[in-house]
Amino acid sequence: MGKITKPVADVGKELFNGVGSIGKELINGVGTIAKETIQTGKNVGKAVKDNVKK
């Protein structure tokens, strides 16, 4: 019984680590996209404001 549970635990750990890594990558990717979107939004907002002033 002990021989069966260990590989299952290892596979579980591998899966968990794999999912964790994918999750981190996704979060980092989304974070980067969000940052760029916010920056673009700020730039567009500034351009619009500058145009309205004139």
Backbone as JSON Lines, residues from 0, in Angstrom:
{"i":0,"aa":"M","n":[0.84,-1.19,0.0],"ca":[0.0,0.0,0.0],"c":[0.88,1.26,0.0]}
{"i":1,"aa":"G","n":[1.95,1.23,0.78],"ca":[2.86,2.36,0.86],"c":[3.49,2.68,-0.48]}
{"i":2,"aa":"K","n":[3.74,1.63,-1.28],"ca":[4.36,1.83,-2.59],"c":[3.42,2.53,-3.56]}
{"i":3,"aa":"I","n":[2.13,2.33,-3.4],"ca":[1.15,2.94,-4.32],"c":[0.95,4.42,-3.99]}
{"i":4,"aa":"T","n":[0.85,4.75,-2.7],"ca":[0.51,6.12,-2.31],"c":[1.61,7.12,-2.64]}
{"i":5,"aa":"K","n":[2.88,6.72,-2.54],"ca":[3.95,7.68,-2.78],"c":[3.94,8.21,-4.22]}
{"i":6,"aa":"P","n":[3.95,7.34,-5.23],"ca":[3.91,7.87,-6.6],"c":[2.7,8.76,-6.85]}
{"i":7,"aa":"V","n":[1.56,8.41,-6.28],"ca":[0.36,9.23,-6.45],"c":[0.6,10.61,-5.85]}
{"i":8,"aa":"A","n":[1.21,10.65,-4.68],"ca":[1.52,11.93,-4.03],"c":[2.48,12.73,-4.9]}
{"i":9,"aa":"D","n":[3.47,12.07,-5.47],"ca":[4.45,12.75,-6.34],"c":[3.78,13.31,-7.58]}
{"i":10,"aa":"V","n":[2.93,12.51,-8.18],"ca":[2.21,12.95,-9.38],"c":[1.33,14.14,-9.01]}
{"i":11,"aa":"G","n":[0.67,14.05,-7.88],"ca":[-0.16,15.15,-7.39],"c":[0.64,16.43,-7.22]}
{"i":12,"aa":"K","n":[1.84,16.28,-6.64],"ca":[2.72,17.44,-6.42],"c":[3.13,18.04,-7.76]}
{"i":13,"aa":"E","n":[3.51,17.16,-8.69],"ca":[3.92,17.62,-10.03],"c":[2.79,18.4,-10.69]}
{"i":14,"aa":"L","n":[1.58,17.84,-10.63],"ca":[0.41,18.48,-11.21],"c":[0.16,19.83,-10.55]}
{"i":15,"aa":"F","n":[0.23,19.83,-9.23],"ca":[-0.03,21.05,-8.47],"c":[1.0,22.12,-8.84]}
{"i":16,"aa":"N","n":[2.27,21.73,-8.9],"ca":[3.33,22.67,-9.26],"c":[3.14,23.17,-10.69]}
{"i":17,"aa":"G","n":[2.76,22.27,-11.58],"ca":[2.5,22.65,-12.96],"c":[1.37,23.65,-13.06]}
{"i":18,"aa":"V","n":[0.29,23.37,-12.38],"ca":[-0.87,24.27,-12.38],"c":[-0.49,25.59,-11.73]}
{"i":19,"aa":"G","n":[0.27,25.52,-10.64],"ca":[0.73,26.73,-9.95],"c":[1.55,27.61,-10.87]}
{"i":20,"aa":"S","n":[2.45,26.98,-11.64],"ca":[3.3,27.73,-12.57],"c":[2.48,28.38,-13.66]}
{"i":21,"aa":"I","n":[1.53,27.63,-14.2],"ca":[0.65,28.16,-15.25],"c":[-0.15,29.33,-14.68]}
{"i":22,"aa":"G","n":[-0.66,29.15,-13.47],"ca":[-1.42,30.2,-12.79],"c":[-0.6,31.46,-12.63]}
{"i":23,"aa":"K","n":[0.65,31.29,-12.19],"ca":[1.55,32.44,-11.99],"c":[1.8,33.15,-13.32]}
{"i":24,"aa":"E","n":[2.07,32.35,-14.36],"ca":[2.31,32.91,-15.7],"c":[1.1,33.71,-16.15]}
{"i":25,"aa":"L","n":[-0.08,33.12,-15.98],"ca":[-1.32,33.79,-16.38],"c":[-1.51,35.09,-15.62]}
{"i":26,"aa":"I","n":[-1.3,35.05,-14.31],"ca":[-1.46,36.25,-13.48],"c":[-0.47,37.32,-13.92]}
{"i":27,"aa":"N","n":[0.78,36.9,-14.15],"ca":[1.8,37.86,-14.6],"c":[1.42,38.44,-15.95]}
{"i":28,"aa":"G","n":[0.95,37.58,-16.85],"ca":[0.53,38.03,-18.18],"c":[-0.62,39.01,-18.09]}
{"i":29,"aa":"V","n":[-1.61,38.68,-17.3],"ca":[-2.78,39.55,-17.14],"c":[-2.35,40.86,-16.48]}
{"i":30,"aa":"G","n":[-1.48,40.77,-15.49],"ca":[-0.97,41.96,-14.81],"c":[-0.28,42.9,-15.78]}
{"i":31,"aa":"T","n":[0.54,42.32,-16.65],"ca":[1.27,43.12,-17.64],"c":[0.3,43.77,-18.61]}
{"i":32,"aa":"I","n":[-0.67,43.01,-19.09],"ca":[-1.68,43.54,-20.02],"c":[-2.45,44.67,-19.34]}
{"i":33,"aa":"A","n":[-2.84,44.44,-18.09],"ca":[-3.59,45.45,-17.34],"c":[-2.78,46.73,-17.19]}
{"i":34,"aa":"K","n":[-1.5,46.58,-16.85],"ca":[-0.63,47.74,-16.68],"c":[-0.55,48.53,-17.98]}
{"i":35,"aa":"E","n":[-0.36,47.81,-19.08],"ca":[-0.24,48.47,-20.39],"c":[-1.56,49.12,-20.78]}
{"i":36,"aa":"T","n":[-2.66,48.47,-20.48],"ca":[-3.99,49.03,-20.79],"c":[-4.2,50.31,-19.99]}
{"i":37,"aa":"I","n":[-3.86,50.27,-18.71],"ca":[-4.01,51.45,-17.85],"c":[-3.14,52.58,-18.38]}
{"i":38,"aa":"Q","n":[-1.91,52.25,-18.74],"ca":[-0.98,53.26,-19.25],"c":[-1.52,53.86,-20.54]}
{"i":39,"aa":"T","n":[-2.03,53.03,-21.44],"ca":[-2.62,53.51,-22.69],"c":[-3.81,54.4,-22.4]}
{"i":40,"aa":"G","n":[-4.64,53.97,-21.48],"ca":[-5.81,54.75,-21.08],"c":[-5.41,56.12,-20.56]}
{"i":41,"aa":"K","n":[-4.37,56.16,-19.73],"ca":[-3.87,57.44,-19.2],"c":[-3.39,58.33,-20.34]}
{"i":42,"aa":"N","n":[-2.64,57.74,-21.27],"ca":[-2.1,58.51,-22.39],"c":[-3.21,59.06,-23.26]}
{"i":43,"aa":"V","n":[-4.22,58.24,-23.53],"ca":[-5.37,58.66,-24.34],"c":[-6.11,59.78,-23.6]}
{"i":44,"aa":"G","n":[-6.32,59.59,-22.31],"ca":[-7.0,60.59,-21.49],"c":[-6.26,61.92,-21.53]}
{"i":45,"aa":"K","n":[-4.94,61.86,-21.42],"ca":[-4.13,63.06,-21.46],"c":[-4.23,63.75,-22.82]}
{"i":46,"aa":"A","n":[-4.18,62.98,-23.89],"ca":[-4.28,63.51,-25.24],"c":[-5.63,64.19,-25.45]}
{"i":47,"aa":"V","n":[-6.68,63.55,-24.96],"ca":[-8.03,64.12,-25.09],"c":[-8.11,65.43,-24.31]}
{"i":48,"aa":"K","n":[-7.59,65.42,-23.08],"ca":[-7.6,66.63,-22.24],"c":[-6.86,67.77,-22.94]}
{"i":49,"aa":"D","n":[-5.69,67.45,-23.52],"ca":[-4.88,68.46,-24.21],"c":[-5.65,69.02,-25.4]}
{"i":50,"aa":"N","n":[-6.36,68.17,-26.11],"ca":[-7.14,68.6,-27.27],"c":[-8.3,69.48,-26.85]}
{"i":51,"aa":"V","n":[-8.94,69.16,-25.71],"ca":[-10.08,69.92,-25.24],"c":[-9.63,71.32,-24.82]}
{"i":52,"aa":"K","n":[-8.45,71.42,-24.2],"ca":[-7.93,72.73,-23.77],"c":[-7.76,73.69,-24.94]}
{"i":53,"aa":"K","n":[-7.35,73.16,-26.09],"ca":[-7.11,74.01,-27.27],"c":[-8.42,74.38,-27.85]}
